[in-house]
């Protein structure tokens, strides 16, 4: 059915892992830790482990989906790392380049997602 069609037959459970990932991310952000630093570092470690699993297991039936999930996770990690750096660093001369990279990564990724969406609509 719907929950496991996009996955390789032996990785039918991956939708449960993705749901667990979302629950853990939300829980870490909303409930745990008062320190922004601890939140960021915990989230980066958690997302890094997920990224490694996706790269190693490749649970999706199509390589494009595996690559997309991996790239989305890398954008999350880069965004967290750079936002932590910007927030923690009080020097404007160092914050501006980091903010520029942060915005650039996210804008390029959104543009890339739009490109993939347009391509998929053209091929339908």
C-alpha positions as CSV (number, residue, x, y, z in Angstrom):
1,X,0.0,0.0,0.0
2,X,0.7,3.7,0.3
3,X,3.1,3.5,3.2
4,X,5.6,1.2,1.6
5,X,5.3,1.5,-2.2
6,X,8.3,3.8,-2.5
7,X,10.6,1.5,-0.7
8,X,12.6,-1.6,-1.7
9,X,10.7,-4.8,-0.6
10,X,13.1,-5.6,2.2
11,X,12.9,-2.0,3.6
12,X,9.2,-1.7,3.9
13,X,9.6,-0.4,7.5
14,X,11.5,2.8,6.4
15,X,8.3,4.9,6.7
16,X,8.2,4.0,10.4
17,X,11.8,5.2,10.7
18,X,11.0,8.5,9.0
19,X,8.0,9.0,11.3
20,X,10.2,8.2,14.3
21,X,12.8,10.7,13.0
22,X,10.1,13.5,12.9
23,X,8.9,12.7,16.4
24,X,12.4,12.8,17.8
25,X,13.3,16.0,16.0
26,X,10.1,17.7,17.2
27,X,10.6,16.4,20.7
28,X,14.2,17.6,20.8
29,X,13.3,21.1,19.6
30,X,10.2,21.6,21.7
31,X,10.7,19.7,24.9
32,X,14.4,19.0,25.7
33,X,17.3,21.3,26.5
34,X,17.1,25.0,27.3
35,X,20.5,25.6,25.6
36,X,20.4,26.4,21.9
37,X,23.9,24.9,21.6
38,X,22.9,21.6,23.1
39,X,19.8,21.4,20.8
40,X,21.8,22.2,17.7
41,X,24.5,19.7,18.5
42,X,22.1,16.9,19.4
43,X,20.1,17.5,16.3
44,X,23.2,17.5,14.1
45,X,24.3,14.2,15.6
46,X,20.9,12.7,15.2
47,X,20.6,13.9,11.6
48,X,24.1,12.7,10.9
49,X,23.2,9.2,12.0
50,X,20.1,9.3,9.9
51,X,22.1,10.5,6.9
52,X,24.6,7.7,7.3
53,X,21.7,5.1,7.5
54,X,20.2,6.5,4.3
55,X,23.5,6.4,2.4
56,X,24.3,2.9,3.6
57,X,20.9,1.2,3.4
58,X,19.4,3.1,0.4
59,X,15.9,2.1,1.4
60,X,14.0,3.8,-1.5
61,X,13.1,1.9,-4.6
62,X,14.5,4.7,-6.8
63,X,18.0,6.0,-6.4
64,X,16.6,9.6,-7.0
65,X,14.6,9.3,-3.8
66,X,17.6,8.0,-1.9
67,X,19.7,10.9,-3.1
68,X,17.0,13.4,-2.4
69,X,16.5,12.2,1.1
70,X,20.2,12.3,1.7
71,X,20.5,15.8,0.3
72,X,17.6,17.1,2.3
73,X,19.3,15.8,5.5
74,X,22.6,17.5,4.5
75,X,20.8,20.8,4.0
76,X,19.2,20.4,7.5
77,X,22.6,19.7,9.0
78,X,24.3,22.6,7.2
79,X,21.4,24.9,8.2
80,X,21.7,23.9,11.9
81,X,25.4,24.2,11.9
82,X,25.5,27.6,10.3
83,X,22.6,29.0,12.3
84,X,24.4,27.9,15.5
85,X,27.6,29.6,14.2
86,X,25.7,32.8,13.4
87,X,23.9,32.9,16.7
88,X,27.0,32.1,18.8
89,X,29.3,34.5,17.0
90,X,29.0,38.2,17.9
91,X,31.4,39.5,15.3
92,X,29.5,41.0,12.3
93,X,32.5,40.4,10.0
94,X,32.2,36.7,10.6
95,X,28.4,36.5,10.8
96,X,27.7,38.1,7.4
97,X,29.6,35.4,5.3
98,X,28.0,32.6,7.4
99,X,24.5,34.1,6.8
100,X,25.3,34.5,3.1
101,X,26.2,30.8,2.9
102,X,23.2,29.8,5.0
103,X,20.8,31.7,2.8
104,X,22.6,30.5,-0.4
105,X,22.4,26.9,0.5
106,X,18.7,27.1,1.3
107,X,17.8,29.2,-1.8
108,X,19.7,26.9,-4.1
109,X,18.1,23.9,-2.6
110,X,14.6,25.3,-2.9
111,X,15.4,26.2,-6.5
112,X,16.7,22.7,-7.1
113,X,13.5,21.2,-5.6
114,X,11.4,23.5,-7.9
115,X,13.5,22.3,-10.8
116,X,12.8,18.6,-9.9
117,X,9.1,19.3,-9.5
118,X,8.9,21.0,-13.0
119,X,10.8,18.0,-14.5
120,X,8.4,15.6,-12.9
121,X,5.4,17.5,-14.2
122,X,6.9,17.6,-17.7
123,X,7.5,13.8,-17.7
124,X,4.0,12.9,-16.5
